[in-house]
Amino acid sequence: MTKGFWKKLKKPIFAIAPMANVTDAAFRKMLTKYGKPDVMWTEFVSTDGLMSEGRKNILIDLKFDKSERPIVAQIFGSKPENFYKTALFLQELGFDGIDINMGCPDRNVEKQGAGAALMKNPKLAQEIIQETIRGAGKIPVSIKTRIGYNKNNLSEWLPALLEKEPAAITIHARTRKEMSDVPARWEHIAEAVQIRDAHDKSKNKTLILGNGDVSSHEDGLKKIAETGVDGIMIGRGLFGNPWFFKPGFTPSIEDKLRALVEHTKLFEKILVEHKSFDIMKKHFKAYANGFDGAKELRIKLMETKNAAEVENVINKHFTD
């Protein structure tokens, strides 16, 4: 088992969740500046896409800056040979880790036999891990998954993953069927830690990270204490909150709105040639929230088409 950067991290470990059209290069730059986590994740990228002629169109999703290290590239797919080739390619790009998505509930992803569909095919999942490790060389391989497909199946699913000795496994505390429609069930994260400890009594065991409904840094620490998990991965709690990993800091309304402008400018500078400006609008909803006049401000922001217009709307908000 190659642990790579994982073995150098102090516990508890705090990481960002890979989220499509969210954890892009602009968003990660904001986090790096305002409250850097222990580990960064890219958006997930298709192994089939990376091994096709369309590769150049998705390379933007793997763009990163050295200030973001350690950074993990997340990949998805269902063909073991493409995981092997992709791992070789990610080595060339200089990533610190590779993560295999085995939990995404998106129908298009599942139609390919990828993401959450792999929970129904442990043998293929094992083959994919094996081939990724083979291609990764000295780069550690980790997995992100859920507690099960239609029901909690950790007692069978987790040992199948542990058998291949990944460096870390992040478990979203819901089933595929539950999506994000029910509260995360952290008692199953504690169960995962117990299964791991029973499976491997060595010092170099696979790390377990928990994911789901972590509302703040303090809430993360509480969940770690309750479950014995090695770390926490945060997803939705990061929206509009690049200060998440800066414990004790409460941003003012002005802090949030200035960050919104900064984030938009970064998006335009790095990504607007590759992605629609409308992607930024999900962030507007999160930054401009919870104060008098927020709804009216959001309506104006939703009509903007570029960073200059966004800055004008925010400046006008402060002077009105």
Phi, psi and omega per residue, in radians:
M1 nan 2.200 3.048
T2 -1.637 2.084 3.132
K3 -1.632 -0.429 3.109
G4 0.878 -2.321 -3.081
F5 -1.111 -0.446 -3.077
W6 -0.965 -0.686 -3.062
K7 -1.271 -0.240 3.135
K8 -1.576 -0.233 -3.079
L9 -1.348 2.453 3.057
K10 -1.445 2.457 3.081
K11 -1.547 2.658 -0.063
P12 -1.298 2.606 -3.106
I13 -1.643 2.328 3.062
F14 -2.024 2.208 -3.090
A15 -2.283 2.801 3.050
I16 -1.684 2.515 3.113
A17 -1.373 2.461 3.047
P18 -1.269 2.136 -3.120
M19 -2.311 2.196 -3.114
A20 -1.035 2.308 -3.136
N21 1.011 0.468 3.047
V22 -2.285 -1.042 -3.051
T23 -1.474 0.932 3.131
D24 -1.495 -3.114 -3.057
A25 -1.042 -0.630 -3.139
A26 -1.198 -0.786 -3.131
F27 -1.098 -0.740 -3.123
R28 -1.181 -0.552 3.073
K29 -1.129 -0.666 3.092
M30 -1.094 -0.775 3.134
L31 -1.131 -0.724 -3.136
T32 -1.034 -0.663 -3.102
K33 -1.338 -0.735 -2.948
Y34 -1.752 -0.255 3.133
G35 2.998 1.415 -2.959
K36 -1.251 2.303 3.050
P37 -1.329 3.059 3.116
D38 -1.289 -0.546 -3.129
V39 -2.448 2.359 3.063
M40 -1.766 2.606 3.065
W41 -2.178 2.517 3.009
T42 -1.438 3.029 2.895
E43 -1.128 2.814 3.124
F44 -1.415 2.566 -3.063
V45 -2.239 2.462 -3.111
S46 -1.309 2.246 3.069
T47 -1.148 -0.657 3.108
D48 -1.099 -0.737 3.131
G49 -1.109 -0.725 -3.132
L50 -1.183 -0.454 -3.139
M51 -1.701 0.283 -3.141
S52 -2.025 3.097 3.105
E53 -1.178 -0.328 -3.131
G54 -1.416 0.115 -3.072
R55 -0.867 -0.772 -3.034
K56 -1.047 -0.455 -3.115
N57 -1.329 -0.350 -3.101
I58 -1.940 -0.025 3.136
L59 -1.078 -0.445 3.114
I60 -1.025 -0.533 -3.139
D61 -1.241 -0.223 3.133
L62 -1.903 0.170 3.126
K63 -1.254 2.294 3.072
F64 -2.592 2.884 -3.118
D65 -1.999 2.581 -3.072
K66 -1.081 -0.399 3.115
S67 -1.165 -0.272 -3.122
E68 -1.501 -0.136 -3.079
R69 -1.084 2.591 -0.062
P70 -1.308 2.401 -3.124
I71 -2.188 2.375 -3.077
V72 -1.939 2.302 3.057
A73 -1.580 2.223 3.083
Q74 -1.736 2.358 -3.094
I75 -2.239 2.711 3.070
F76 -2.439 2.791 -3.136
G77 2.771 -2.983 3.140
S78 -2.470 0.068 -3.133
K79 -1.837 1.924 -3.088
P80 -0.915 -0.667 -3.101
E81 -1.127 -0.562 3.115
N82 -1.307 -0.478 3.045
F83 -1.182 -0.707 3.109
Y84 -1.061 -0.878 -3.109
K85 -1.145 -0.685 3.129
T86 -1.124 -0.710 3.124
A87 -1.070 -0.713 3.077
L88 -1.053 -0.754 -3.117
F89 -1.155 -0.717 -3.127
L90 -1.177 -0.510 3.015
Q91 -1.055 -0.802 -3.134
E92 -1.059 -0.643 -3.112
L93 -1.301 -0.236 3.048
G94 1.566 0.397 3.110
F95 -1.216 2.685 3.124
D96 -1.526 -0.385 -3.126
G97 -2.743 2.840 3.085
I98 -2.221 2.314 -3.139
D99 -2.112 2.356 -3.135
I100 -1.759 2.185 3.117
N101 -1.409 2.073 3.070
M102 -2.264 0.635 -3.106
G103 -2.547 -0.167 -3.070
C104 -1.131 2.219 -3.102
P105 -1.583 0.079 -3.116
D106 -1.031 2.279 -3.050
R107 -1.068 -0.691 -3.139
N108 -1.149 -0.597 3.092
V109 -1.218 -0.781 -3.118
E110 -1.161 -0.564 3.114
K111 -1.026 -0.484 3.131
Q112 -1.459 -0.004 -3.068
G113 1.406 0.260 -3.060
A114 -1.855 -3.123 3.113
G115 1.038 -2.310 -3.086
A116 -1.091 -0.426 -3.137
A117 -1.039 -0.449 -3.127
L118 -1.180 -0.338 3.088
M119 -1.171 -0.328 3.112
K120 -1.597 -0.041 -3.062
N121 -2.422 1.197 -3.062
P122 -0.992 -0.572 -3.116
K123 -1.134 -0.794 3.104
L124 -1.140 -0.700 3.116
A125 -1.007 -0.763 3.134
Q126 -1.122 -0.714 3.132
E127 -1.106 -0.703 3.125
I128 -1.116 -0.772 3.114
I129 -1.054 -0.799 -3.107
Q130 -1.036 -0.808 -3.111
E131 -1.219 -0.603 3.097
T132 -1.158 -0.777 3.108
I133 -1.065 -0.704 -3.134
R134 -1.090 -0.717 -3.133
G135 -1.400 -0.372 -3.017
A136 -1.365 -0.340 -3.119
G137 1.089 -2.061 -3.099
K138 -1.569 0.022 3.130
I139 -1.468 2.260 -3.132
P140 -1.227 2.534 3.137
V141 -1.943 2.318 3.114
S142 -2.225 3.039 -3.075
I143 -2.380 2.494 2.973
K144 -2.086 2.221 -3.057
T145 -2.568 -2.936 3.120
R146 -2.175 3.098 -3.097
I147 -1.306 -0.211 3.126
G148 2.896 3.128 -3.120
Y149 -1.552 -1.253 3.101
N150 -1.666 -0.391 -3.138
K151 -2.610 2.929 3.110
N152 -1.083 2.128 -3.088
N153 -2.292 0.462 -3.040
L154 -1.042 -0.597 -3.072
S155 -1.081 -0.454 3.095
E156 -1.808 -0.709 -3.030
W157 -1.223 -0.832 -3.056
L158 -1.112 -0.781 3.099
P159 -1.038 -0.580 3.115
A160 -1.112 -0.649 3.105
L161 -1.291 -0.765 -3.107
L162 -1.081 -0.517 3.138
E163 -0.979 -0.556 -3.108
K164 -1.586 0.060 3.022
E165 0.936 0.941 3.018
P166 -1.186 2.787 -3.134
A167 -1.184 -0.644 -3.104
A168 -2.669 2.653 3.034
I169 -2.291 2.162 3.040
T170 -1.727 2.265 -3.108
I171 -2.041 2.074 3.032
H172 -1.390 2.194 -2.959
A173 -1.395 0.731 3.041
R174 -2.500 2.848 3.034
T175 -1.491 2.939 3.047
R176 -1.046 -0.736 -3.093
K177 -1.080 -0.621 -3.090
E178 -1.339 -0.271 -3.083
M179 0.894 -2.132 3.010
S180 -2.155 0.501 -3.013
D181 -1.516 -0.190 3.131
V182 -2.200 2.788 3.093
P183 -1.069 2.497 3.093
A184 -1.079 2.461 -3.066
R185 -1.862 1.590 -3.011
W186 -1.235 -0.252 3.058
E187 -1.078 -0.466 3.125
H188 -1.359 -0.384 3.028
I189 -1.220 -0.718 3.066
A190 -1.068 -0.677 3.098
E191 -1.088 -0.715 3.139
A192 -1.086 -0.701 3.118
V193 -1.099 -0.731 3.129
Q194 -1.128 -0.715 3.120
I195 -1.106 -0.784 3.129
R196 -1.053 -0.796 -3.098
D197 -1.147 -0.592 3.101
A198 -1.255 -0.570 -3.090
H199 -1.329 -0.621 -3.020
D200 -2.465 2.018 -3.111
K201 -1.743 0.117 -3.119
S202 -1.358 2.957 3.112
K203 -1.339 -0.418 -3.032
N204 -1.696 0.612 -3.035
K205 -1.271 2.789 3.079
T206 -1.013 2.299 3.093
L207 -1.329 2.537 3.074
I208 -2.031 2.210 3.048
L209 -1.998 2.475 3.108
G210 -1.792 2.610 -3.078
N211 -2.515 2.415 3.066
G212 2.297 2.034 3.033
D213 1.035 0.679 3.044
V214 -1.587 1.943 -2.961
S215 -1.525 -0.376 -3.120
S216 -2.781 2.975 3.095
H217 -1.039 -0.747 -3.133
E218 -1.115 -0.717 3.111
D219 -1.093 -0.668 3.094
G220 -1.067 -0.792 3.132
L221 -1.085 -0.667 3.117
K222 -1.115 -0.767 -3.137
K223 -1.165 -0.610 3.091
I224 -1.119 -0.799 -3.135
A225 -1.097 -0.648 -3.097
E226 -1.309 -0.528 -2.997
T227 -1.900 -0.334 -3.088
G228 1.360 0.242 -3.110
V229 -1.241 2.689 -3.098
D230 -1.374 -0.358 -3.106
G231 -2.991 3.130 -3.057
I232 -2.302 2.453 3.013
M233 -2.005 2.284 -3.074
I234 -1.951 2.335 3.118
G235 -1.977 -1.619 -3.025
R236 -1.075 -0.429 3.130
G237 -1.105 -0.255 -3.124
L238 -1.486 -0.312 -3.080
F239 -1.019 2.188 3.108
G240 1.158 0.285 -3.034
N241 -2.511 1.188 3.116
P242 -1.170 -0.103 3.121
W243 -1.602 0.128 -3.059
F244 -0.869 -0.736 -3.049
F245 -1.595 0.377 3.093
K246 -2.051 1.422 -3.025
P247 -0.980 2.436 3.065
G248 1.514 -0.170 -3.138
F249 -1.659 2.191 3.077
T250 -1.986 1.946 -3.099
P251 -1.202 2.522 3.049
S252 -1.390 3.002 3.081
I253 -1.058 -0.719 3.134
E254 -1.103 -0.748 3.088
D255 -0.943 -0.815 -3.088
K256 -1.120 -0.769 -3.081
L257 -1.278 -0.584 3.057
R258 -1.184 -0.655 3.098
A259 -1.150 -0.642 3.086
L260 -1.004 -0.788 3.136
V261 -1.129 -0.796 -3.129
E262 -1.064 -0.786 3.132
H263 -1.059 -0.752 -3.126
T264 -1.117 -0.721 3.124
K265 -1.119 -0.708 3.102
L266 -1.104 -0.762 3.124
F267 -1.028 -0.798 -3.120
E268 -1.123 -0.731 -3.106
K269 -1.167 -0.749 -3.002
I270 -1.632 -0.637 -2.853
L271 -2.098 -0.272 -2.942
V272 -1.107 -0.396 3.078
E273 -1.264 -0.347 -3.042
H274 -1.913 -0.434 -3.035
K275 -2.312 2.706 3.139
S276 -1.207 2.423 3.092
F277 -1.032 -0.456 -3.115
D278 -1.068 -0.384 3.111
I279 -1.018 -0.597 -3.127
M280 -1.134 -0.380 -2.988
K281 -1.192 -0.432 3.064
K282 -1.174 -0.501 3.089
H283 -1.309 -0.605 3.114
F284 -0.974 -0.755 -3.121
K285 -1.046 -0.613 -3.089
A286 -1.398 -0.707 3.141
Y287 -1.225 -0.776 -3.078
A288 -1.664 1.407 -3.000
N289 -2.675 2.491 2.972
G290 1.451 0.421 3.067
F291 -2.532 2.844 -3.136
D292 -1.061 2.244 3.123
G293 1.520 0.044 -3.101
A294 -1.109 -0.711 -3.094
K295 -1.111 -0.784 -3.135
E296 -1.112 -0.691 3.126
L297 -1.120 -0.742 3.136
R298 -1.075 -0.686 3.131
I299 -1.043 -0.759 3.118
K300 -1.160 -0.716 -3.130
L301 -1.124 -0.601 -3.114
M302 -1.181 -0.308 3.138
E303 -1.566 -0.130 -3.083
T304 -1.294 2.738 -3.098
K305 -2.160 -0.111 3.135
N306 -2.795 3.032 -3.067
A307 -1.141 -0.623 -3.135
A308 -1.094 -0.736 3.119
E309 -1.138 -0.679 3.114
V310 -1.083 -0.792 -3.133
E311 -1.098 -0.688 3.106
N312 -1.086 -0.759 -3.141
V313 -1.085 -0.753 -3.115
I314 -1.207 -0.766 3.118
N315 -1.045 -0.732 3.136
K316 -1.116 -0.648 3.131
H317 -1.064 -0.695 -3.117
F318 -1.310 -0.482 -3.084
T319 -1.615 -0.362 -3.136
D320 -1.165 nan nan
